[in-house]
Amino acid sequence: MVGRGLRTLFDGLDHPEGVCWSETDGALYAGGEAGQLYRGRLDDGGHELIASIEGGFMLGLALDGEGAVYVCDPGNRCVQRISPDGAVARHGDAIGYPNYPVFDDAGRLWVSDSGGWESADGAVMRIDRDGRTERVLEGLRFANGLAIRGEWLYVVESAWPRVIRIPLTGGEPEPVIELSQVVPDGLAFDEEEGLWIGCWQPNRIYRLGSDGTLETIVDDWSGEYVLTPTNLAFAGADLGLLALASLGGWAVKAIDPGVRGAPLHHPQGVGA
């Protein structure tokens, strides 16, 4: 079970953990483990290197309304803002192990701070438009992928393993789903409120329906077809494609999910 319409979008990348789709320029962005940021197009499979950050390790990605990419860089312990012309600047304060970012509709950037694998010291950070940074949730077991739906922030705890959610306005977390013998990593919502969960191990992708039904969409025991699917991103003009990053591999692949993705927030004027 390796996914309907499975294909390779881009190859020859350096272990791309993060991936995101830009509606602004119709491009797909991915990171590399040596500080690279790649940009490619879906029509020809070509890609280009638009930035390379010394000491960097590019994990999750998010985009603002001006086309700047916000990249979690645990190598430099920060979120890097990379503008369309390749200029690089830090966004917010230092973070111990930034892993994944997501914007809300107010332009605030929520960032997972993973912590250690064997200790419950992971956290969720919030970076306001002006760069002010606050730790809003602690005690997580390797905080990882994030997603926003309505007034809720959804958070992966990879080492639990489970998904929880917290109110964007503040409050206590509540469980969404607990998984067994997998390492969940990335999250993405579709337009029918289905939550897609990429699992770094064992090469699996789930869809959690709005009714609580958990469906296995991809299950590749061999790792030959879908290797270590980490972050997920709906892509294409109608968000009808699901792009799959791969920290353990060299390619970004995609499947036909059978449902369109939910649009993400791409705020204007961040950092102004």
TIDRENNU-168849 format. One line per field, with one value per residue: residue number from 1; residue in three letters; x, z, y of N, C-alpha, C in turn. Coordinates in pm, 1 decimal. Each point is the difference from the previous one (the first is absolute). Layout:
! residues N
n = c(NUM/...)
res = c(ALA/...)
nc1 = c(X/...)
nc3 = c(Z/...)
nc2 = c(Y/...)
cac1 = c(X/...)
cac3 = c(Z/...)
cac2 = c(Y/...)
cc1 = c(X/...)
cc3 = c(Z/...)
cc2 = c(Y/...)
//
This chain:
! residues 272
n = c(1/2/3/4/5/6/7/8/9/10/11/12/13/14/15/16/17/18/19/20/21/22/23/24/25/26/27/28/29/30/31/32/33/34/35/36/37/38/39/40/41/42/43/44/45/46/47/48/49/50/51/52/53/54/55/56/57/58/59/60/61/62/63/64/65/66/67/68/69/70/71/72/73/74/75/76/77/78/79/80/81/82/83/84/85/86/87/88/89/90/91/92/93/94/95/96/97/98/99/100/101/102/103/104/105/106/107/108/109/110/111/112/113/114/115/116/117/118/119/120/121/122/123/124/125/126/127/128/129/130/131/132/133/134/135/136/137/138/139/140/141/142/143/144/145/146/147/148/149/150/151/152/153/154/155/156/157/158/159/160/161/162/163/164/165/166/167/168/169/170/171/172/173/174/175/176/177/178/179/180/181/182/183/184/185/186/187/188/189/190/191/192/193/194/195/196/197/198/199/200/201/202/203/204/205/206/207/208/209/210/211/212/213/214/215/216/217/218/219/220/221/222/223/224/225/226/227/228/229/230/231/232/233/234/235/236/237/238/239/240/241/242/243/244/245/246/247/248/249/250/251/252/253/254/255/256/257/258/259/260/261/262/263/264/265/266/267/268/269/270/271/272)
res = c(MET/VAL/GLY/ARG/GLY/LEU/ARG/THR/LEU/PHE/ASP/GLY/LEU/ASP/HIS/PRO/GLU/GLY/VAL/CYS/TRP/SER/GLU/THR/ASP/GLY/ALA/LEU/TYR/ALA/GLY/GLY/GLU/ALA/GLY/GLN/LEU/TYR/ARG/GLY/ARG/LEU/ASP/ASP/GLY/GLY/HIS/GLU/LEU/ILE/ALA/SER/ILE/GLU/GLY/GLY/PHE/MET/LEU/GLY/LEU/ALA/LEU/ASP/GLY/GLU/GLY/ALA/VAL/TYR/VAL/CYS/ASP/PRO/GLY/ASN/ARG/CYS/VAL/GLN/ARG/ILE/SER/PRO/ASP/GLY/ALA/VAL/ALA/ARG/HIS/GLY/ASP/ALA/ILE/GLY/TYR/PRO/ASN/TYR/PRO/VAL/PHE/ASP/ASP/ALA/GLY/ARG/LEU/TRP/VAL/SER/ASP/SER/GLY/GLY/TRP/GLU/SER/ALA/ASP/GLY/ALA/VAL/MET/ARG/ILE/ASP/ARG/ASP/GLY/ARG/THR/GLU/ARG/VAL/LEU/GLU/GLY/LEU/ARG/PHE/ALA/ASN/GLY/LEU/ALA/ILE/ARG/GLY/GLU/TRP/LEU/TYR/VAL/VAL/GLU/SER/ALA/TRP/PRO/ARG/VAL/ILE/ARG/ILE/PRO/LEU/THR/GLY/GLY/GLU/PRO/GLU/PRO/VAL/ILE/GLU/LEU/SER/GLN/VAL/VAL/PRO/ASP/GLY/LEU/ALA/PHE/ASP/GLU/GLU/GLU/GLY/LEU/TRP/ILE/GLY/CYS/TRP/GLN/PRO/ASN/ARG/ILE/TYR/ARG/LEU/GLY/SER/ASP/GLY/THR/LEU/GLU/THR/ILE/VAL/ASP/ASP/TRP/SER/GLY/GLU/TYR/VAL/LEU/THR/PRO/THR/ASN/LEU/ALA/PHE/ALA/GLY/ALA/ASP/LEU/GLY/LEU/LEU/ALA/LEU/ALA/SER/LEU/GLY/GLY/TRP/ALA/VAL/LYS/ALA/ILE/ASP/PRO/GLY/VAL/ARG/GLY/ALA/PRO/LEU/HIS/HIS/PRO/GLN/GLY/VAL/GLY/ALA)
nc1 = c(85.6/33.6/-130.2/-121.8/41.9/64.9/69.3/112.2/-5.4/90.0/113.6/95.9/-95.1/42.8/-61.4/-99.1/9.9/15.6/-129.6/-13.7/-126.4/47.9/-113.5/92.1/94.0/-94.8/71.6/74.3/4.2/128.3/32.6/123.2/68.5/49.6/-123.4/-36.3/-39.8/-85.7/-10.5/-116.7/-22.5/-131.5/8.9/122.8/-25.7/24.0/118.5/2.3/124.8/-80.5/40.6/111.8/-41.0/109.2/32.4/-76.3/-120.2/-50.2/-87.6/-101.2/-94.9/-6.1/-105.5/48.8/-76.5/124.2/-21.4/19.7/107.2/-72.8/127.4/-41.6/95.0/-7.5/60.8/-79.5/-83.5/-63.5/-95.1/31.2/2.4/-40.3/36.7/-90.0/76.2/-30.5/-40.7/89.1/-99.0/40.3/-94.8/-9.8/-17.3/110.0/0.4/-14.7/-116.1/-0.2/-123.0/-111.6/-26.6/-96.0/-51.4/-46.1/-129.9/62.8/64.4/-48.4/128.6/-64.0/87.1/21.1/28.3/65.0/114.4/29.6/46.7/87.1/-25.4/-87.2/89.8/-83.9/-18.2/-94.1/58.5/-19.0/18.7/-14.8/-80.2/16.1/-10.9/-89.5/76.3/-97.4/34.0/-87.3/79.1/8.2/104.5/30.6/-37.8/101.8/-25.3/-93.5/-65.9/-39.4/-123.8/-64.7/-103.6/-67.4/-42.2/43.8/103.5/28.2/43.0/105.0/-17.7/114.3/53.8/-125.7/-53.8/-26.9/-125.7/32.0/-84.7/29.2/-77.2/-19.0/-110.0/52.7/61.2/-62.8/102.2/-51.1/-14.5/61.3/119.5/-3.1/124.2/30.2/121.1/-14.4/66.0/-107.9/-13.2/-54.5/-65.1/-118.2/-81.0/-103.1/-68.4/6.5/96.8/48.8/59.0/95.9/50.8/114.7/38.8/100.0/-55.3/-47.3/36.0/-73.0/-117.0/-53.8/-131.4/-9.1/-110.9/-88.0/-34.8/133.5/-40.4/87.7/44.8/54.5/67.8/113.0/48.0/123.0/-19.8/14.1/-67.2/-35.0/-121.7/-35.4/115.6/-14.8/-129.5/54.2/37.1/-124.0/-30.4/-121.3/2.5/40.6/-45.1/-47.4/127.0/5.0/119.0/46.5/84.8/97.8/43.3/133.1/4.3/-42.6/-57.5/-15.2/-125.8/-77.2/-89.9/-96.3/-120.0/-99.0/-27.4/-57.6/65.3/-55.6/111.7/4.8/-39.9/126.6/39.9/-2.8/32.7/-48.3/112.1/43.6/33.4/-112.4)
nc3 = c(0.0/-117.8/-8.7/-22.0/-123.7/75.1/17.5/-67.9/86.9/99.9/-63.5/66.8/95.0/93.1/3.0/-86.3/117.1/-46.0/-19.5/-88.4/-22.3/-102.9/41.7/63.3/-4.0/51.2/111.7/2.3/131.0/12.7/114.1/45.2/27.0/-105.7/31.9/-88.7/-83.8/-41.7/-128.6/-17.9/-124.2/6.3/-94.0/44.0/129.8/-54.1/57.6/83.8/28.9/95.6/93.4/65.4/116.5/30.2/23.0/-106.3/44.2/-123.0/94.3/83.6/-93.2/-4.2/-61.1/-18.7/6.1/37.3/31.5/119.5/11.4/96.2/33.4/55.7/69.9/42.4/-118.1/-25.1/43.9/-116.8/-23.5/-120.0/-30.3/-106.4/-42.8/-89.6/38.4/101.8/36.4/99.7/87.8/124.9/33.3/94.4/123.7/67.3/-63.5/102.1/-41.9/-77.1/-9.1/37.7/-103.6/54.2/-98.1/93.5/7.9/118.1/-73.2/102.1/24.4/-7.2/94.5/-45.0/129.0/-75.6/46.5/104.9/-66.3/96.5/-20.4/95.5/-85.4/-85.1/-95.2/15.0/-98.6/32.8/-128.6/65.5/-63.2/118.8/3.4/78.8/82.0/5.1/113.0/-75.7/-25.7/113.6/21.1/-126.7/-51.6/-29.8/27.1/-92.9/-92.6/-65.2/36.5/-71.0/79.4/-52.9/123.2/-67.7/80.8/-103.8/89.4/-69.8/78.5/-67.0/118.4/-10.9/-125.1/-26.8/-21.7/40.6/67.2/-25.2/79.5/-111.0/69.2/14.2/72.1/59.8/-27.1/-110.1/27.2/-115.3/-5.8/55.9/-45.2/-75.1/52.1/4.2/-87.6/47.4/-111.0/-122.1/-8.9/-53.0/-11.7/-31.4/-110.9/20.4/52.7/-99.6/98.9/-82.2/28.8/-22.7/-18.8/64.3/95.0/-62.8/-54.1/77.5/-63.4/101.2/-7.2/90.9/-23.5/-38.5/-38.2/-5.6/-123.0/34.6/-112.6/-35.1/-43.6/67.9/-42.2/7.1/27.3/-132.7/3.9/-98.1/42.6/127.1/-3.0/126.9/-26.3/-7.4/-41.3/4.2/-129.1/8.6/-127.7/-92.5/-118.0/10.8/42.6/-119.0/37.1/49.4/30.8/-13.8/108.0/1.2/133.3/-19.5/-91.4/-132.8/24.2/-67.6/57.6/-68.7/57.4/-58.7/88.7/-113.1/56.1/-5.8/2.4/130.4/-46.6/-7.8/115.3/-85.7/121.3/-13.8/-29.5/-5.0/123.5/-45.5)
nc2 = c(-118.8/49.4/9.0/44.8/-29.0/-87.4/112.9/15.0/100.7/-16.5/-15.9/-63.8/-2.1/82.8/-119.6/22.2/61.5/124.5/30.4/98.2/34.0/70.7/55.4/74.5/-95.8/-77.7/6.0/-108.5/22.9/-28.6/-57.9/24.9/-110.4/63.4/39.8/-92.3/94.4/-94.1/36.5/-61.6/-39.7/-11.4/94.2/29.9/-1.4/119.3/19.9/102.3/28.4/47.9/-86.3/29.9/-45.5/64.9/-126.5/19.7/-27.6/-2.1/28.3/25.2/25.8/133.7/52.0/124.7/108.6/31.0/-125.6/56.5/-79.4/-53.5/-20.3/-111.7/59.7/-127.6/-2.1/103.7/-91.8/5.9/90.9/-44.3/130.0/-68.6/117.3/39.9/103.5/-83.6/122.2/-12.7/-14.1/11.1/-87.0/92.0/-46.5/-31.7/-116.5/-82.7/-52.4/108.8/-49.4/63.9/83.7/75.3/75.1/86.3/28.0/7.0/-89.0/-70.0/-25.1/-115.7/-32.0/-122.7/-15.0/-88.2/54.6/-75.3/-105.5/-15.8/126.8/25.1/52.1/-59.1/91.7/89.9/67.0/127.4/32.8/114.3/80.8/60.3/-133.4/57.3/-72.7/-90.7/-61.8/-67.5/-103.5/-71.5/-80.3/30.2/-113.7/76.4/127.3/-17.5/-67.2/111.4/26.7/91.4/-20.8/100.0/-14.4/-106.7/-21.6/-77.6/-88.7/-40.7/-104.7/9.8/30.8/49.8/-20.9/130.6/45.8/123.4/76.9/129.1/73.9/66.5/8.6/-121.6/-90.6/-98.0/-82.3/-53.6/-130.1/-27.5/-58.9/-119.7/-9.5/-104.9/-8.8/132.2/74.9/61.8/71.8/-5.8/118.3/-27.8/104.6/-79.8/29.3/-132.2/74.0/-71.3/-66.5/40.4/-119.3/64.0/-125.4/57.8/-67.0/-108.2/117.4/81.4/12.3/68.9/-24.5/97.6/-68.0/90.8/-124.5/18.9/-29.4/-92.4/54.5/-114.5/106.4/6.8/-115.2/45.3/-126.9/9.2/115.4/-79.6/24.2/-12.7/64.0/-34.6/-13.0/118.6/120.8/48.4/16.8/52.1/-36.1/85.9/37.9/-125.9/-3.9/-59.0/39.9/-113.2/99.9/-90.3/62.9/-8.5/4.6/-124.6/79.8/-2.5/-33.8/85.0/-77.6/-57.6/12.2/-66.4/95.5/44.0/101.3/119.2/67.2/21.6/117.4/37.8/51.9/103.5/42.5/121.1/64.4/-124.3/31.6/59.2)
cac1 = c(-85.6/97.0/-60.7/-53.3/68.0/132.7/103.8/107.5/-6.3/137.6/100.6/131.0/1.3/80.3/-82.6/-100.0/-95.6/-112.4/-50.8/-118.1/-48.0/-21.6/-100.3/47.3/77.0/-26.1/119.9/10.2/127.0/47.5/126.4/105.2/60.5/120.0/-38.3/-48.9/-140.7/-23.8/-128.1/-24.5/-131.9/-62.5/-21.6/115.7/83.3/125.9/8.0/117.9/42.9/-16.3/74.7/74.7/33.1/112.5/-35.2/-144.2/-67.2/-132.1/-110.1/-129.5/-7.4/-126.6/9.8/-87.3/-68.2/95.6/80.5/114.9/-8.4/44.9/55.3/53.5/142.1/59.7/144.6/29.2/-91.4/-89.2/-78.1/59.3/-89.6/70.5/-83.0/2.6/128.0/102.4/53.4/-30.0/-2.5/-65.8/-132.6/-23.1/112.3/59.2/-83.5/91.5/-6.2/-118.6/-25.7/-104.9/-72.3/-125.9/-59.9/-143.5/-56.1/44.3/139.4/90.5/62.1/8.7/118.6/30.4/136.4/-13.0/59.9/67.2/-88.0/-31.1/-40.1/-121.4/35.8/-42.2/-84.9/-52.9/33.6/-76.6/74.2/-91.2/41.1/116.5/111.7/-7.8/-10.4/-51.8/-17.8/-140.3/-34.6/120.8/-18.3/-35.6/96.9/48.7/-97.7/39.3/-85.8/-110.2/-102.1/-105.9/-136.5/-86.0/66.3/81.9/131.4/23.2/142.1/49.8/102.0/53.7/48.8/-106.9/-29.0/-138.4/-28.8/-83.4/-32.2/-14.4/-66.9/89.0/-19.1/57.0/-77.0/62.8/-5.8/-85.7/43.5/-74.8/12.2/122.1/39.0/75.3/115.4/37.0/58.6/-65.8/86.8/-65.0/-145.2/-64.4/-145.3/-66.8/-116.2/-109.0/42.9/81.5/135.6/98.2/111.0/114.7/76.2/139.1/4.8/67.6/-33.0/-145.5/-79.8/-138.0/-98.4/-97.1/-121.5/-66.3/-80.4/90.4/46.2/139.3/20.6/137.2/2.5/127.3/70.9/107.4/91.6/132.2/70.7/46.7/-90.1/-25.9/99.1/-6.7/-81.1/2.6/-100.2/-96.1/-54.3/-87.7/63.4/-67.1/-91.5/-123.4/40.4/-45.3/116.2/62.8/144.8/55.2/143.2/67.0/126.1/96.1/23.7/53.8/-105.7/-135.2/-95.1/-138.1/-109.7/-130.5/-70.2/-143.9/-67.9/83.6/52.2/-52.0/96.6/74.6/7.3/122.3/-23.7/77.6/59.4/63.9/129.6/-2.2)
cac3 = c(0.0/-9.2/-31.4/-134.3/-82.1/54.6/-94.4/51.4/-45.9/-13.3/48.4/16.4/112.8/112.0/112.8/25.0/109.0/-10.3/-132.5/3.0/-130.0/-11.1/-97.0/-56.8/-122.4/-56.0/17.6/117.3/69.6/85.3/66.0/-1.8/131.6/11.8/-6.2/-131.9/-30.8/-141.7/-59.2/-123.1/-61.4/-18.1/-139.5/-67.2/92.9/25.2/123.6/13.8/134.6/11.2/116.7/74.4/125.9/65.6/125.7/6.3/-18.1/-30.9/30.2/-50.2/-75.5/-12.7/-90.7/23.6/-118.1/-93.4/-60.1/82.4/60.1/138.9/8.6/128.7/-17.5/128.2/-6.6/50.9/112.3/-27.0/-124.1/-100.9/-101.8/-127.2/-91.3/-136.2/-66.0/64.9/119.9/119.1/127.8/105.2/42.5/138.5/86.7/-10.8/39.3/17.5/-114.3/-80.8/-91.3/-99.3/19.1/-70.1/25.9/19.5/-81.9/53.3/-36.1/101.0/-43.1/103.7/-30.8/94.8/51.9/23.9/121.0/-15.6/-31.6/117.5/112.3/-28.8/6.5/-121.4/25.3/-111.4/8.2/-86.2/-39.5/-47.3/-122.4/23.8/41.4/141.3/5.0/127.7/17.1/39.3/46.6/32.8/46.2/-110.5/-33.0/-134.7/-77.7/-140.2/-96.2/45.8/-97.3/58.6/-52.9/83.4/113.5/65.4/-50.4/13.8/27.6/8.2/94.5/-70.5/89.4/84.7/-108.3/-5.3/-41.0/94.2/-49.3/101.5/-53.2/-36.8/96.9/127.3/70.5/16.8/-117.1/7.5/-97.9/-124.4/-28.5/41.6/-99.1/55.2/-71.2/-113.0/37.0/-77.6/-26.7/-60.4/-2.8/-96.4/-5.9/-128.8/5.8/67.0/139.6/24.5/43.7/-56.6/93.4/-58.3/101.1/-36.4/7.3/-100.3/-138.8/-2.9/4.9/41.4/-3.5/108.2/-43.9/97.8/86.3/83.5/-67.9/-43.5/-121.8/-50.2/-141.0/-51.2/90.8/-82.1/89.4/-62.7/-9.2/-136.5/-74.1/84.5/106.4/111.0/-27.7/114.7/-18.3/-108.6/-46.9/-116.8/-100.4/-128.4/-13.3/74.4/121.3/-19.4/2.7/131.7/-10.6/110.9/22.3/43.8/67.1/-22.7/-141.6/-86.3/-91.4/43.0/-79.5/13.3/-30.3/-22.5/124.6/-18.8/65.6/-3.3/127.1/58.8/-18.6/116.4/19.4/-51.1/39.9/-53.1/93.6/116.6/30.2/-22.2)
cac2 = c(118.8/109.3/129.0/18.9/100.2/32.4/39.8/84.0/138.6/48.8/-93.4/60.7/91.9/-47.3/-42.1/105.3/-22.2/92.1/33.2/86.8/46.2/143.5/43.6/126.8/-20.9/-132.1/-81.4/-84.3/22.9/-108.8/29.9/-100.5/-17.2/83.0/140.1/39.5/20.3/-27.9/39.2/-74.5/12.3/-129.9/-36.0/-59.6/-74.4/67.7/77.1/84.8/34.9/145.2/47.6/-100.1/66.3/-66.0/-64.9/-21.5/-128.7/51.4/-90.5/44.4/124.7/71.6/114.0/115.0/50.8/60.4/-105.7/-35.8/-132.6/-6.7/-134.7/-42.8/-31.9/-36.6/16.7/133.7/20.1/112.9/0.3/87.8/56.2/9.0/78.5/-52.9/24.3/-80.3/63.6/-79.0/70.6/-77.3/45.5/-36.9/-31.1/-133.3/-113.5/-112.3/-91.8/31.8/-111.2/25.8/127.0/21.0/130.4/13.0/107.3/128.6/20.2/-54.5/-124.4/-102.0/-80.8/-107.6/-11.3/-143.7/-53.0/-128.2/-112.4/-81.0/85.8/78.1/141.4/68.7/116.2/79.0/141.8/90.1/120.0/103.0/68.9/84.1/-83.8/-36.3/-146.1/-47.3/-144.0/-6.6/-134.3/-75.0/-136.8/-88.7/-104.9/29.7/77.2/-10.2/66.9/83.4/39.7/82.4/-7.9/81.7/63.7/-101.0/-39.5/-143.3/-20.9/-137.3/-44.1/-116.2/-103.9/-56.2/94.5/44.1/136.9/74.4/132.6/103.2/119.4/110.2/107.2/-42.8/-101.1/-130.0/-87.4/-116.9/-101.4/-19.4/-142.4/-68.4/-99.4/-112.0/-53.2/85.0/129.1/104.7/114.0/115.8/9.6/89.1/-15.5/14.8/88.2/-70.8/-5.7/-117.7/30.1/-91.1/-17.9/-69.3/-73.5/-25.5/-145.0/-82.5/36.5/-11.9/121.8/-20.7/108.8/-4.9/67.3/86.4/-86.9/-77.7/-120.7/5.3/-78.1/-7.6/37.2/-49.6/-91.2/-57.0/-71.5/-13.9/126.6/21.2/87.8/116.4/-14.3/95.5/119.4/90.5/105.2/-14.8/128.1/-0.6/84.8/11.9/112.9/-26.9/-72.2/-136.5/-88.0/-3.7/-15.6/-75.7/17.8/-122.4/30.4/-107.7/-23.8/104.4/43.6/35.0/-75.7/46.3/-90.9/60.7/-32.6/-16.7/111.0/119.9/47.7/123.2/109.9/45.0/144.3/62.6/139.9/111.5/93.5/-61.4/57.6/144.5)
cc1 = c(89.4/-59.0/-40.0/76.0/137.4/97.2/103.3/-13.8/139.5/93.7/132.5/6.3/73.9/-88.5/-102.9/-102.1/-126.4/-39.3/-120.1/-27.7/-25.7/-102.7/44.8/73.2/-17.4/118.1/-10.9/139.1/33.2/134.1/99.7/72.5/130.7/-32.7/-54.9/-150.9/-15.2/-136.4/-16.8/-141.2/-53.7/-3.4/118.7/93.5/134.4/-1.7/128.9/29.9/-9.2/69.5/73.3/55.9/108.6/-42.8/-145.0/-41.9/-147.1/-107.6/-130.3/2.1/-140.6/23.0/-88.8/-57.9/88.6/90.6/127.4/-25.3/58.6/39.3/49.8/140.9/61.0/151.7/45.0/-96.6/-91.5/-90.5/64.8/-108.1/79.8/-92.8/10.1/131.9/115.5/62.0/-49.8/5.0/-69.8/-135.3/-23.6/127.9/54.9/-97.2/90.6/4.6/-127.5/-21.7/-103.5/-71.5/-134.9/-55.8/-148.0/-50.2/35.2/146.9/99.5/52.4/14.1/108.5/14.9/148.7/10.8/49.7/69.0/-97.8/-45.7/-41.1/-119.3/28.3/-29.0/-100.7/-59.9/31.9/-94.7/83.6/-99.6/57.2/129.6/122.3/-1.0/-36.3/-41.9/-14.3/-140.3/-43.6/128.8/-34.8/-37.0/113.2/33.6/-111.0/44.9/-99.6/-116.4/-99.2/-105.9/-131.2/-90.9/80.3/91.4/133.4/18.8/150.6/30.8/97.1/56.3/35.9/-108.7/-42.7/-149.3/-7.4/-89.2/-42.2/-16.2/-73.3/102.6/-9.5/58.0/-88.9/73.6/-10.6/-98.8/43.2/-91.1/0.5/133.2/26.4/85.5/111.4/27.3/68.1/-65.3/88.8/-77.6/-151.0/-45.5/-149.5/-48.8/-127.6/-121.7/31.5/68.0/141.9/94.0/123.0/109.5/82.5/139.0/31.0/-139.0/-47.3/-151.5/-63.7/-143.4/-85.1/-99.1/-122.1/-61.6/-88.5/85.7/51.1/143.4/19.4/147.0/-1.1/124.9/61.2/104.4/103.3/141.3/82.1/52.6/-80.0/-30.3/88.7/-12.3/-81.3/-10.1/-107.3/-83.5/-47.7/-92.5/51.9/-80.4/-103.1/-128.5/26.3/-45.3/110.3/56.6/147.8/54.1/149.6/59.6/134.6/105.8/36.0/49.4/-105.3/-121.7/-94.9/-140.9/-95.6/-123.1/-87.8/-149.8/-83.1/93.2/46.4/-72.1/103.6/67.3/-4.7/135.9/-10.0/91.4/64.1/61.0/137.9/5.5/-13.0)
cc3 = c(0.0/-48.7/-145.0/-72.4/49.8/-110.7/69.5/-58.8/-27.2/58.5/14.1/108.7/118.0/122.0/40.1/105.7/-19.2/-143.5/17.3/-140.0/4.1/-107.6/-69.4/-131.2/-59.5/10.3/127.6/59.5/87.1/58.8/-13.4/132.5/17.9/-21.0/-132.8/1.2/-150.3/-42.1/-130.4/-50.2/-34.7/-145.6/-64.0/92.6/28.1/131.8/2.3/146.8/13.1/122.9/62.1/124.6/71.8/136.2/11.8/-17.0/-16.6/25.8/-54.2/-59.9/8.6/-86.9/46.3/-131.8/-100.1/-66.0/75.4/65.6/140.7/27.4/140.7/-20.5/135.8/-0.5/55.2/110.1/-19.4/-117.5/-93.6/-96.1/-127.0/-100.4/-141.8/-74.1/67.1/122.6/124.0/124.3/102.2/35.0/141.6/74.5/-27.7/53.8/2.3/-117.1/-78.7/-107.3/-106.7/31.2/-72.6/40.0/33.4/-78.4/51.3/-32.2/104.3/-48.7/120.1/-39.6/104.9/34.8/52.9/135.4/-28.7/-22.0/125.0/121.6/-41.2/15.7/-130.1/32.1/-130.0/28.1/-89.0/-25.4/-57.1/-123.7/18.0/47.1/146.0/11.6/139.2/-3.2/56.2/50.0/21.9/33.1/-107.4/-28.9/-149.2/-85.3/-145.1/-88.2/63.4/-113.4/74.1/-71.8/93.8/107.7/76.1/-71.1/30.3/4.3/4.2/117.4/-54.1/92.5/90.6/-48.4/-3.0/-63.0/107.8/-67.0/117.6/-61.9/-33.9/99.7/137.2/70.7/3.0/-127.6/21.5/-106.9/-122.3/-37.4/53.1/-97.4/65.6/-94.8/-131.3/55.8/-86.0/-11.3/-48.1/0.2/-114.6/1.1/-144.7/18.8/65.1/147.6/35.3/35.0/-51.8/89.4/-69.0/109.9/-53.2/6.0/38.0/-142.5/-23.7/2.6/34.3/-38.5/111.8/-41.6/109.7/94.6/89.8/-62.5/-49.5/-116.6/-38.1/-149.6/-68.8/105.4/-83.2/90.7/-56.4/5.7/-137.8/-73.5/77.4/124.1/100.8/-32.3/125.2/-19.0/-125.1/-41.7/-118.0/-98.0/-128.9/1.9/79.0/129.5/-4.5/-1.2/141.7/-17.5/127.8/8.8/54.3/61.4/-27.1/-144.5/-73.2/-90.6/75.5/-93.8/21.8/-28.5/-34.5/119.9/-15.6/67.2/-5.8/140.1/49.2/-18.9/131.1/10.5/-49.7/28.0/-66.9/114.0/124.2/19.0/-18.1/131.5)
cc2 = c(124.0/130.7/15.8/110.2/37.3/35.8/86.9/139.8/55.0/-104.3/73.8/105.5/-63.6/-24.8/106.1/-40.0/82.2/26.0/92.3/53.0/149.6/29.4/127.2/-19.8/-139.6/-93.1/-81.9/19.4/-119.8/39.2/-113.4/-4.6/77.0/147.4/47.0/28.4/-11.9/52.9/-74.3/20.8/-137.4/-44.3/-72.0/-76.8/63.8/75.4/79.8/24.1/151.2/56.5/-117.4/68.3/-78.7/-55.2/-37.0/-144.5/34.3/-106.1/58.2/138.7/59.6/122.9/113.9/48.8/68.4/-102.9/-31.5/-135.5/6.2/-144.8/-28.0/-54.9/-34.9/9.9/133.7/43.2/121.0/-31.7/101.2/48.8/20.5/67.6/-55.4/23.1/-74.3/62.9/-74.0/88.6/-88.6/61.9/-49.6/-32.0/-139.5/-104.9/-122.7/-95.3/28.2/-105.3/31.5/130.5/0.1/136.6/-13.9/121.5/138.8/27.6/-45.1/-134.6/-93.1/-98.9/-110.0/3.6/-142.6/-46.3/-132.3/-113.8/-73.5/83.3/86.0/148.7/73.2/109.4/52.3/146.3/79.2/124.1/99.8/69.1/79.0/-79.1/-39.2/-147.6/-45.7/-152.3/-22.2/-137.5/-77.1/-144.7/-99.2/-98.3/6.4/62.5/7.5/75.6/74.9/21.2/79.9/-26.9/75.8/70.3/-94.5/-18.5/-147.8/-25.7/-148.7/-12.5/-131.8/-114.6/-56.8/-136.2/35.6/138.6/60.5/130.3/94.8/118.7/108.4/114.8/-33.5/-99.6/-131.8/-83.2/-113.9/-99.5/-3.4/-147.5/-50.8/-113.4/-107.7/-41.6/73.4/124.7/107.5/122.4/121.3/-9.1/89.8/-29.0/8.7/82.0/-65.4/-24.2/-131.2/42.0/-107.9/-0.8/-80.0/-64.0/-33.2/-148.9/-49.1/29.6/-8.3/138.4/-37.6/120.7/-23.7/80.0/83.8/-79.6/-88.2/-127.3/18.6/-95.3/2.2/25.7/-53.7/-90.9/-73.9/-67.0/-6.6/128.2/31.3/106.3/129.1/-14.7/114.2/125.6/86.6/107.6/-25.6/138.0/-24.0/104.8/-0.7/111.0/-19.2/-75.0/-145.3/-103.5/0.9/-30.7/-60.9/24.1/-130.1/33.0/-105.9/-22.6/123.4/61.9/50.8/-72.8/54.8/-113.5/83.0/-34.3/-21.9/106.8/120.2/38.5/124.0/110.5/37.6/152.4/49.8/150.7/99.9/76.9/-59.9/62.6/151.0/75.4)
//
